Amino acid sequence: MTFEQASDLLTQWTKGPALLRHAHTVSYVMRVYARRFGEDEEVWSITGLLHDADYEKYPDQHPNIIVNHLNGIGETEIAYAISAHYTKWGNPATSLLDKALLACDELTGFIVACSQVRPEGFTGMKAKSVIKKLKQKSFAAKVDREEIRIGAELLEIPLNEHIDFIIEALQEYEIKAND
């Protein structure tokens, strides 16, 4: 599967701008992490792009629809990572791809939410302020803080470093998106 094919699939099933933005930001963060780890940037980016592709259209069946579709076209590595991107689903994150998606999904969304309440957005944002917001249970209350903790542990990267890495990736993404 190419990134273009993945993007077409995403837009067939997802119309909401917030969920599309989330898909693209997670995709970009995954691409940058792939580069850091020396992994396949296209595969990692597609995994991030499609991780919630079925959520809007099939919320009660998420992630089974996208996982079954990907398995059906032979994209088993991507399918499994998507099936494991939330620990409560019971599929252990075993590969580096699985762990990275789990580690990046909730946290990327949370960092984007943090940027939206700052006049300067991502500019000047540091892990310390994000961690402070994480402790504030009323802020972005639906974000599962335990998933964020587990994700950083699975990647074996201290949470503050993981947050700073994602912030830098999102700053880069925002610059590219505005060019």
C-alpha positions as CSV (number, residue, x, y, z in Angstrom):
1,M,0.0,0.0,0.0
2,T,1.3,3.4,-0.9
3,F,0.7,6.6,1.2
4,E,-1.6,7.9,-1.5
5,Q,-3.7,4.7,-1.3
6,A,-3.9,5.0,2.4
7,S,-4.9,8.6,2.2
8,D,-7.7,7.8,-0.2
9,L,-8.9,5.1,2.1
10,L,-8.8,7.4,5.1
11,T,-10.9,10.1,3.3
12,Q,-13.4,7.5,2.1
13,W,-14.2,6.7,5.8
14,T,-13.3,9.9,7.6
15,K,-14.8,13.3,6.9
16,G,-14.4,15.2,10.2
17,P,-11.6,17.8,10.1
18,A,-10.5,17.1,13.7
19,L,-10.1,13.3,13.1
20,L,-8.4,14.0,9.8
21,R,-6.0,16.3,11.5
22,H,-5.3,13.8,14.2
23,A,-4.6,11.1,11.5
24,H,-2.2,13.4,9.7
25,T,-0.4,14.5,12.8
26,V,0.1,11.0,14.2
27,S,1.2,9.9,10.7
28,Y,3.9,12.6,10.6
29,V,5.1,11.9,14.2
30,M,5.3,8.2,13.2
31,R,7.3,9.1,10.1
32,V,9.8,11.1,12.2
33,Y,10.1,8.3,14.7
34,A,10.7,5.8,11.9
35,R,13.6,8.0,10.7
36,R,15.0,8.1,14.3
37,F,14.9,4.3,14.6
38,G,16.0,3.6,11.1
39,E,12.7,2.0,10.1
40,D,10.5,2.2,7.0
41,E,9.1,5.8,7.0
42,E,6.3,5.0,4.5
43,V,5.0,2.0,6.5
44,W,5.2,3.9,9.8
45,S,3.5,6.9,8.3
46,I,0.7,4.8,6.8
47,T,0.2,3.1,10.1
48,G,-0.2,6.5,11.9
49,L,-2.5,7.7,9.1
50,L,-4.9,4.7,9.2
51,H,-4.9,3.9,12.9
52,D,-8.4,5.5,13.5
53,A,-9.6,5.4,9.8
54,D,-12.7,3.4,10.7
55,Y,-13.5,5.3,14.0
56,E,-15.9,7.9,12.5
57,K,-17.9,5.6,10.2
58,Y,-17.8,2.5,12.4
59,P,-17.2,3.6,16.0
60,D,-18.6,0.5,17.6
61,Q,-16.4,-1.7,15.5
62,H,-13.2,0.3,15.7
63,P,-10.5,-0.9,14.9
64,N,-11.8,-4.2,13.5
65,I,-13.0,-2.7,10.2
66,I,-9.6,-1.2,9.3
67,V,-7.7,-4.1,10.7
68,N,-9.8,-6.6,8.6
69,H,-9.4,-4.5,5.5
70,L,-5.6,-4.2,5.9
71,N,-5.3,-8.0,6.6
72,G,-7.4,-8.7,3.5
73,I,-5.0,-6.8,1.3
74,G,-1.9,-8.3,2.9
75,E,-0.9,-5.4,5.1
76,T,-0.6,-7.5,8.2
77,E,2.2,-5.6,9.9
78,I,0.2,-2.4,9.8
79,A,-3.0,-4.2,10.7
80,Y,-1.5,-5.7,13.8
81,A,0.0,-2.4,15.0
82,I,-3.4,-0.8,14.6
83,S,-5.1,-3.6,16.5
84,A,-2.6,-3.1,19.4
85,H,-2.6,0.7,19.7
86,Y,-4.8,0.6,22.8
87,T,-3.8,-1.7,25.6
88,K,-7.3,-2.4,26.7
89,W,-8.0,-4.3,23.5
90,G,-5.7,-7.0,24.7
91,N,-3.4,-7.3,21.7
92,P,0.2,-6.8,23.1
93,A,2.4,-4.2,21.4
94,T,5.4,-6.4,20.5
95,S,7.2,-4.8,17.5
96,L,8.8,-1.4,17.6
97,L,6.0,-0.2,15.1
98,D,3.3,-1.4,17.5
99,K,4.9,0.3,20.5
100,A,5.5,3.5,18.6
101,L,1.9,3.8,17.5
102,L,0.6,3.1,21.0
103,A,3.1,5.7,22.4
104,C,2.3,8.3,19.8
105,D,-1.5,8.2,19.4
106,E,-2.9,9.6,22.7
107,L,0.1,11.8,23.4
108,T,0.1,13.4,20.0
109,G,-3.6,14.2,20.4
110,F,-2.9,15.6,23.8
111,I,0.0,17.8,22.7
112,V,-2.1,19.2,19.9
113,A,-4.8,20.0,22.4
114,C,-2.2,21.8,24.6
115,S,-1.1,23.8,21.6
116,Q,-4.6,25.0,20.9
117,V,-4.9,26.7,24.3
118,R,-1.6,28.5,23.9
119,P,-1.5,31.8,22.0
120,E,1.9,30.8,20.4
121,G,0.8,27.2,19.7
122,F,3.7,24.8,19.5
123,T,6.3,27.6,19.6
124,G,8.2,27.5,22.8
125,M,6.2,24.5,24.1
126,K,8.2,22.3,26.5
127,A,7.6,18.9,28.0
128,K,7.3,20.5,31.5
129,S,4.1,22.4,30.5
130,V,2.6,19.3,28.8
131,I,3.3,17.2,31.9
132,K,1.6,19.9,34.0
133,K,-1.5,19.6,31.8
134,L,-1.4,15.8,32.0
135,K,-1.8,16.1,35.8
136,Q,-4.8,18.4,35.3
137,K,-7.5,15.7,34.9
138,S,-10.1,18.2,33.6
139,F,-8.0,19.2,30.6
140,A,-8.6,16.9,27.6
141,A,-10.4,14.6,30.1
142,K,-11.0,11.8,27.5
143,V,-7.3,11.3,27.0
144,D,-6.1,8.1,28.7
145,R,-3.1,9.2,30.7
146,E,-2.3,5.6,31.5
147,E,-1.9,4.8,27.8
148,I,0.5,7.7,27.6
149,R,2.6,6.3,30.5
150,I,2.6,2.8,29.1
151,G,3.5,4.0,25.6
152,A,6.6,5.9,26.8
153,E,7.6,2.8,28.9
154,L,7.2,0.5,25.9
155,L,9.4,2.7,23.8
156,E,11.9,2.9,26.7
157,I,12.1,6.6,26.3
158,P,11.6,8.9,29.4
159,L,8.3,10.7,29.1
160,N,9.8,14.2,29.0
161,E,12.1,13.2,26.1
162,H,9.2,11.5,24.3
163,I,7.0,14.6,24.7
164,D,9.8,16.9,23.5
165,F,10.4,14.7,20.4
166,I,6.7,14.8,19.5
167,I,6.6,18.6,20.0
168,E,9.6,19.1,17.7
169,A,7.9,16.8,15.1
170,L,4.6,18.7,15.3
171,Q,6.5,22.1,15.0
172,E,8.1,20.7,11.8
173,Y,4.7,19.4,10.6
174,E,3.0,22.8,11.2
175,I,5.7,24.6,9.2
176,K,5.3,22.1,6.3
177,A,1.5,22.3,6.4
178,N,1.7,26.1,6.2
179,D,4.1,26.2,3.2
